[in-house]
Amino acid sequence: MTRRQLNLVDMYQAVLSHLDKFSAAWNQLTPITPVVDNLRKTVADILHQSQLQATHETKGYTKRKDAHMLQVVEQAFQLSLKLRSYAKLVNDHVLLQAVNYSFTTLGSGASQLVMQRCQRIAKYAREHLADLAEFQATEEEVASLEQLLTTTEPMTPARNVILGARKSATDSIPELIGQARRQLNVLDDLVEAMVNDAVFVRTYFNVRQINDRVGRSAKVKEEES
């Protein structure tokens, strides 16, 4: 959540804490009870979505994917050097054109393009494996790259599922905060109109003002924004 959202949730929780601590001042007033219950549920929903947002973090997946991609590029580049040397030696210009990448170029651009370049290198290395023996290319080296190429892509769907869940949680929070604000505005009026305990009322609006950084005095301005 943003800092502003966190401040608002802190304020909502502080208001609920004040209401719980001095429940005798309001819990016999029929119109107030359901508003407090609804506010409590909304705040619980916000906290739940915030937890989902924090849990569904994609940084670990991204780092894992980036590290894996770097490993693919490094191994593909080593094979490309051997293929390039072979192509130059036998004057195979088609092969040379297909595998002639600098390390930076090989790993640059969209991940799909990087994968396609590395797959092409793996394909040519497999086809010319016997010819590459004197260039110290081995079956294990080619097989290792082929294995890496088959295990990179499955990471993307898993990351996308996590990203989708996080986005859903993130998108729901502003709506829930707006809902809590509307409930609290109704509660403001009810507390001011119906609660006779002056100390309770004064403390209630102090909690609103200190934590919201808006408070009762700016209520009209808040509703207009």
C-alpha positions in Angstrom: 0.0 0.0 0.0 1.0 3.6 -0.4 2.0 5.8 2.6 -1.3 7.7 2.3 -3.2 4.4 2.3 -1.3 3.1 5.3 -2.0 6.4 7.2 -5.7 6.0 6.5 -5.8 2.4 7.6 -4.0 3.4 10.8 -6.6 6.0 11.4 -9.5 3.5 10.8 -7.9 1.1 13.3 -7.4 3.9 15.8 -11.1 4.9 15.5 -12.2 1.3 15.9 -9.9 0.9 19.0 -11.4 4.0 20.5 -14.9 2.7 19.8 -14.1 -0.7 21.4 -12.5 0.9 24.4 -15.5 3.1 25.2 -18.3 0.9 23.7 -20.8 1.9 26.5 -20.9 5.4 25.0 -22.5 4.3 21.7 -23.4 0.5 21.6 -26.9 1.1 22.8 -27.6 3.6 20.0 -29.2 1.5 17.2 -28.2 3.5 14.2 -24.5 3.5 15.1 -24.0 -0.2 15.7 -24.4 -1.5 12.1 -22.2 1.4 10.8 -19.4 0.3 13.2 -19.8 -3.3 12.2 -19.6 -2.5 8.5 -16.5 -0.3 9.1 -14.9 -3.1 11.0 -15.5 -5.6 8.2 -14.2 -3.1 5.6 -11.0 -2.5 7.5 -10.5 -6.3 7.9 -11.0 -6.6 4.1 -8.4 -3.9 3.5 -5.9 -5.6 5.8 -6.6 -8.9 4.1 -5.9 -7.5 0.6 -2.8 -5.7 1.9 -1.5 -9.1 3.1 -2.2 -10.7 -0.3 -0.5 -7.8 -1.9 2.6 -8.3 0.2 2.5 -12.1 -0.1 2.2 -12.1 -3.9 5.6 -10.4 -4.5 7.2 -11.1 -7.9 10.7 -9.8 -7.2 11.9 -13.3 -6.3 10.5 -14.7 -9.5 12.0 -11.9 -11.6 15.5 -12.3 -10.0 15.3 -16.0 -10.6 14.2 -15.6 -14.2 16.9 -13.0 -14.8 19.6 -15.2 -13.3 18.4 -18.2 -15.4 18.4 -16.1 -18.6 22.0 -14.9 -17.9 23.1 -18.5 -17.5 21.4 -19.3 -20.9 23.1 -16.4 -22.6 26.5 -17.2 -21.1 26.4 -20.8 -22.2 25.0 -20.0 -25.7 27.7 -17.4 -26.2 30.4 -19.9 -25.4 29.0 -22.2 -28.0 28.5 -19.4 -30.5 32.3 -18.6 -30.3 33.1 -22.2 -31.2 30.5 -22.2 -34.0 31.8 -18.9 -35.3 35.3 -20.2 -35.4 34.2 -23.3 -37.3 32.1 -21.3 -39.7 35.0 -19.0 -40.5 37.3 -22.0 -41.0 35.1 -23.7 -43.5 33.8 -20.5 -45.1 30.2 -21.2 -44.1 28.8 -17.7 -44.3 25.2 -18.8 -43.6 26.2 -20.4 -40.3 28.4 -17.5 -39.4 25.6 -15.0 -40.0 23.3 -17.1 -37.8 25.6 -17.3 -34.8 27.7 -14.2 -35.0 26.7 -12.2 -31.9 28.6 -10.3 -29.4 27.8 -11.2 -25.8 25.9 -7.9 -25.3 23.9 -8.3 -28.5 23.0 -11.9 -27.7 21.5 -10.9 -24.4 19.8 -7.7 -25.5 16.1 -7.1 -26.3 12.9 -8.8 -25.4 13.4 -12.2 -23.6 11.6 -14.0 -26.4 14.2 -12.7 -28.9 17.0 -13.6 -26.6 15.6 -17.1 -26.3 15.2 -17.4 -30.1 18.9 -16.5 -30.6 20.1 -19.0 -28.0 17.8 -21.7 -29.4 19.3 -21.1 -32.8 22.8 -21.5 -31.4 21.8 -24.7 -29.6 20.3 -26.0 -32.8 23.4 -25.4 -34.9 25.6 -26.7 -32.2 23.6 -29.9 -32.1 23.8 -30.2 -35.9 27.5 -29.6 -36.1 28.5 -31.3 -32.8 30.9 -33.8 -34.6 32.5 -30.9 -36.5 33.0 -28.9 -33.3 34.9 -31.6 -31.5 38.3 -30.1 -32.3 36.9 -26.8 -30.9 36.3 -28.5 -27.6 32.5 -28.4 -27.9 31.0 -31.4 -26.0 27.8 -33.3 -25.9 27.4 -32.3 -22.3 27.8 -28.6 -23.1 25.1 -28.7 -25.8 22.8 -30.8 -23.7 23.2 -28.4 -20.8 22.1 -25.4 -23.0 19.2 -27.4 -24.4 18.1 -28.2 -20.9 18.3 -24.6 -19.8 16.3 -23.5 -22.8 13.5 -25.9 -21.8 13.3 -24.8 -18.2 13.3 -21.0 -18.6 9.9 -20.5 -20.0 7.9 -22.3 -17.3 9.0 -19.6 -14.9 7.0 -17.0 -16.7 3.5 -18.5 -16.2 4.1 -18.9 -12.5 5.3 -15.3 -12.2 2.3 -14.1 -14.2 -0.1 -15.9 -11.8 1.6 -14.2 -8.9 1.5 -10.8 -10.7 -2.2 -11.2 -11.5 -3.0 -12.0 -7.9 -1.0 -9.0 -6.6 -2.6 -6.7 -9.2 -6.1 -7.8 -8.1 -5.3 -7.1 -4.5 -3.7 -3.7 -5.3 -6.7 -2.7 -7.4 -9.2 -3.6 -4.7 -7.6 -1.5 -1.9 -8.5 2.0 -3.2 -12.1 0.9 -3.5 -12.2 -0.5 0.0 -10.5 2.6 1.4 -13.2 4.7 -0.3 -15.9 2.5 1.2 -14.4 2.9 4.7 -14.2 6.6 4.3 -17.9 6.8 3.4 -18.8 4.7 6.3 -16.7 6.8 8.6 -18.3 10.0 7.3 -21.7 8.6 8.2 -20.3 7.6 11.6 -18.9 11.1 12.2 -22.4 12.5 11.8 -24.0 9.9 14.1 -21.4 10.4 16.8 -21.7 14.1 16.7 -25.5 13.9 16.7 -26.3 11.1 19.1 -23.4 10.5 21.6 -23.8 12.5 24.8 -20.4 11.8 26.2 -18.4 14.9 25.4 -15.0 13.4 26.2 -15.7 10.5 24.0 -16.8 12.7 21.1 -13.8 15.0 21.5 -11.4 12.1 21.6 -13.1 10.5 18.6 -12.6 13.5 16.4 -9.0 14.0 17.7 -8.2 10.5 16.6 -9.8 11.2 13.2 -7.8 14.5 12.8 -4.4 13.3 14.0 -4.2 10.1 12.0 -6.1 11.1 8.9 -4.2 14.4 8.5 -7.5 15.7 7.4 -10.0 15.5 10.3 -13.4 16.8 10.8 -12.6 20.5 10.0 -11.7 19.4 6.4 -14.5 17.0 5.9 -16.3 19.1 3.2 -13.0 19.6 1.3 -12.3 15.9 1.4 -15.7 15.0 0.0 -15.3 17.5 -2.8 -11.9 16.1 -3.8 
